């Protein structure tokens, strides 16, 4: 492995994200192979690993190339057809059936069952999609739609549209990753689509054993480390990495920072490395902690503030349990457990950050989920330019390239139109740089 390649290696290799989750994925696909469950709701907070899991199980090279396969023998590269779709990349005005059909037609495995030249986005998309999946299923092909960021596309799904989609679960399985549980988004519509076949998978933070396994994997694969060197680093690494909590993607990111630091500062005393690493991690994770706070409901933010002030009331406890399930809080103690933030790093951030996001009420309920997230981001830094890279990373988790920039521009054009009459403000385009929200909060009160 070349120098400075450890971070690239972590980004390219998805299997480590399975640490602590391998049994969950194995169980899910046994049920898919047997036709027991046709729809799965994988709900988790951001950075908990749901996107990485979907990407992993969409790649047959990863799945069937492992020595110890996670799949039952009845699933093979010939009869397994994954279709990965990212709802965050879908345009707001495209109907769900058109979007699903477009994704299905791009699958090589389904190509033999498609009627050439027949399909086009239209009111008949649901019929065409159903027929395509029906033919492939009759031939023994197990199609699995893997829909990431489901809540960003389908929050406004109409009941009649959902009813039309319901029959699809007879011919294909669905695994959807969503930040908010479906019942909280649009209970009737989702119930119509998936019916009673939905099984909920909760992605919690990994446990201590899985964390040690993940740490061992990171050290074993760090560039230019011999086994002896890696073993010598374990005590320092374990101590320093403890501050990021039990979220897999946080551990992997911190691992890359640690290994890069040791490579660049090989002669620096261990205690200095630990101090420098903490400073680096504060910088790295601050935008992620800010993301959490922007997307928490106001009541949950209030309960977080009460927890830090040691001023909890009865209503706070149920909210804190919800935050624990999201992986943002842990508990210690037995019969009367005490809540605390999931890592010292997050606890420090909460203590200096105002728990209640100001002016967020301006956008609630007036825009689509995608547009609301963009406005939330811009309201965090009003009246100043925000770079393209910030939008693409924090809203879509994508790099800056021509395709993603086109998506950003189209989305911003749509947002500018919808702002008319709703917010007394203006989005300014800084060509070649980013966008700025010009706004006077006094006028919007």
Secondary structure as UniProt FT lines:
FT   TURN            3..4
FT   HELIX           6..12
FT   HELIX           15..18
FT   TURN            19..21
FT   HELIX           22..34
FT   STRAND          39..43
FT   TURN            46..47
FT   HELIX           50..57
FT   HELIX           60..64
FT   TURN            73..74
FT   TURN            77..79
FT   STRAND          80..86
FT   HELIX           87..89
FT   TURN            92..93
FT   HELIX           96..105
FT   TURN            108..110
FT   HELIX           111..113
FT   TURN            116..118
FT   TURN            123..124
FT   HELIX           125..138
FT   TURN            139..140
FT   STRAND          142..148
FT   HELIX           150..153
FT   TURN            155..156
FT   HELIX           159..165
FT   HELIX           166..170
FT   STRAND          173..178
FT   HELIX           182..194
FT   TURN            195..196
FT   STRAND          198..202
FT   HELIX           208..221
FT   TURN            223..224
FT   HELIX           227..241
FT   HELIX           242..244
FT   HELIX           248..264
FT   TURN            266..267
FT   HELIX           270..295
FT   HELIX           298..308
FT   TURN            309..310
FT   HELIX           314..325
FT   TURN            326..327
FT   STRAND          329..332
FT   TURN            335..336
FT   STRAND          338..341
FT   HELIX           344..352
FT   TURN            358..359
FT   HELIX           360..362
FT   TURN            363..366
FT   HELIX           369..380
FT   TURN            381..383
FT   STRAND          386..387
FT   HELIX           388..391
FT   HELIX           392..396
FT   HELIX           402..419
FT   TURN            420..422
FT   STRAND          425..430
FT   TURN            431..433
FT   STRAND          434..439
FT   HELIX           441..444
//
